[in-house]
């Protein structure tokens, strides 16, 4: 029983240290050297052709030409050896300098809205995560 308590106590200390480290990271002030990443992962419908998916990817990329607050854009296909993708195949990463750029310029922009509308017939699911980079 004493070994179990010591083991539990050790794990509890590790958990407390991890939680403290996370809280320290969360309290970091957003500065010029941090960027806002907008991760968008798509699961396309099975009846969407490769050409449909290609055209949508190009349309997503072309938003960078119409919406200058998109500072960077990259994309790729799932290549994980783990079978945990749940059918999500295409990952897109957009970079913004501020939440205002993402929320007030990119999101309501007519080109973005038109892209989202063209995407809807082909999209089975979408997963989105946004985060601030840490220096």
Secondary structure in CASP SS format (residue, H / E / C, confidence):
PFRMAT SS
TARGET T0000
AUTHOR 0000-0000-0000
METHOD secondary structure of the structure
MODEL  1
X C 1.00
X H 1.00
X H 1.00
X H 1.00
X H 1.00
X H 1.00
X H 1.00
X H 1.00
X H 1.00
X H 1.00
X H 1.00
X H 1.00
X H 1.00
X H 1.00
X H 1.00
X H 1.00
X H 1.00
X H 1.00
X H 1.00
X H 1.00
X H 1.00
X H 1.00
X H 1.00
X H 1.00
X H 1.00
X H 1.00
X C 1.00
X C 1.00
X C 1.00
X C 1.00
X C 1.00
X C 1.00
X C 1.00
X C 1.00
X C 1.00
X E 1.00
X E 1.00
X E 1.00
X E 1.00
X E 1.00
X E 1.00
X E 1.00
X E 1.00
X E 1.00
X C 1.00
X C 1.00
X C 1.00
X C 1.00
X C 1.00
X H 1.00
X H 1.00
X H 1.00
X H 1.00
X H 1.00
X H 1.00
X H 1.00
X H 1.00
X H 1.00
X H 1.00
X H 1.00
X H 1.00
X H 1.00
X H 1.00
X H 1.00
X H 1.00
X H 1.00
X C 1.00
X C 1.00
X C 1.00
X C 1.00
X C 1.00
X E 1.00
X E 1.00
X E 1.00
X E 1.00
X E 1.00
X E 1.00
X C 1.00
X C 1.00
X C 1.00
X C 1.00
X C 1.00
X C 1.00
X C 1.00
X C 1.00
X C 1.00
X C 1.00
X C 1.00
X C 1.00
X E 1.00
X E 1.00
X E 1.00
X E 1.00
X E 1.00
X E 1.00
X E 1.00
X C 1.00
X C 1.00
X H 1.00
X H 1.00
X H 1.00
X H 1.00
X H 1.00
X H 1.00
X H 1.00
X H 1.00
X C 1.00
X C 1.00
X C 1.00
X H 1.00
X H 1.00
X H 1.00
X H 1.00
X H 1.00
X H 1.00
X H 1.00
X H 1.00
X H 1.00
X H 1.00
X H 1.00
X C 1.00
X C 1.00
X E 1.00
X E 1.00
X E 1.00
X E 1.00
X E 1.00
X E 1.00
X E 1.00
X E 1.00
X E 1.00
X E 1.00
X C 1.00
X C 1.00
X C 1.00
END
